[in-house]
């Protein structure tokens, strides 16, 4: 609340109109950009695994123009309320809102908008609602498509497997990928689902919930990304709590001379990448070729 104008008398509010505009701008810019980049990541995984693209090919043909389009789009959307003075205090923070006050040119007691634009608020909320819905649908479909592709690839590989390998062993890779993709999708819903209800709700509670969960998407994705390595660390170090495993895996690397814990940049004994960390790398084969698993080696 400290960027909110102090005239609002919110707890710890020490800001002014300029700080309020800055906070509202970065909330809209970050929330819209976050959703679009989540779609971009899903598209990247889809093209790598399902269509056999190389990362260099994606970077050249898609990634560079995609950065320009996303940044230009969200920058334009975030600037419109800034120009129309529509970033105003709302429930302790500054967001899309209009300020009402007593009119000086109308009947006594009648209220008028003294700052902001209701049309801008409505349009931006419509855009946010549509974007959230599109992101949720696209990312869900993409992740399901990737999982089904890996599953079909495993079924094709069974033709090359000898020695009576059981069905559980055949589908081990697809189960790993299914778990990771499910967690990525779950983090997306956990962050953006409250925004669907808050897009058109001016109630302080719904607005506060939405503005709390949406910025956490990157944090949840970070937890999912490092989860395979943390679980591997637990297997290699029985009795380790998951929180401790995250600390060991994610912690910053300190020079050996100043490392209090004894773990430093010069030591690499603790963590190696789990197979799930690079699932896209190992599942980018062409449709025409079916890779032979290690079980075929006699």
Beta strands, then each sheet from edge to edge (+ up, - down):
strand 1: 87-90
strand 2: 93-96
strand 3: 99-102
strand 4: 111-115
sheet 1: 1+ 2-
sheet 2: 3+ 4-
end
